[in-house]
């Protein structure tokens, strides 16, 4: 079972402190690392993968206006050990302190290597609202760490957020390998409403002839000449009295 074996707190600013927890998951597990690069696509580093049973969690405490907030910062797989106890004769007078001997995390000119599950904890913190007391936040993180460790030890590791995103990218790359037209050509909607083939003949534009354009010219004149004003007003739904009133513009000069 996952257990907290060490906790320390150090002040980082006037109103800020950093809590560091050392977590023991009970058994060594493989730690796949991802190289995160700003210049290239992130990728999983090749085996062999390092192994460890210890993880270090960093949580920042910020005090403002008399209230405290806690922000998850990072999780590192580490190698750690405890120093020997201090004895006087046969009596232990001081228990040996835990110390981190190595972080399985590094920065290189190519990018930063981190545990493949690191993003899972960042998303866990953000998706849970990010408003917790310290004990609740640490409990939330350690429970997720315990779930991941148990799945790895069972032989069926739960997919990480990075792996889920990579799987989605692979599916989209495969789907659009023949372009957008190739991706949707077999769908029912595409077949019912086909788009023009990109490399086929462009659709012809039909232009009306001058005779066709002028065919309807003069119809209004003929209507005006052959219909009585009252009948025409009925057809056009026009109030002739209202129009006659508009002809009298004397009200503008009153």
Secondary structure by P-SEA (a helix, b strand, c coil): cccccbbbbbbccccbbbbbbbbbccbbbbbbbbbccccccbbbbccccccccbbbbbbbbbbcccbbbbbbccccbbbbbbcbbbbccccccccbbbbbccccccccccccccccaaaaaaaaaaaacccccaaaaaaaaaaaaaaaaaaaaaccccccaaaaaaaaaaaaaaaaccccccccccccccccccccccccccbbbbbbcccccccccaaaaaaaacccaaaaaaaacccaaaaaaaaccccccc
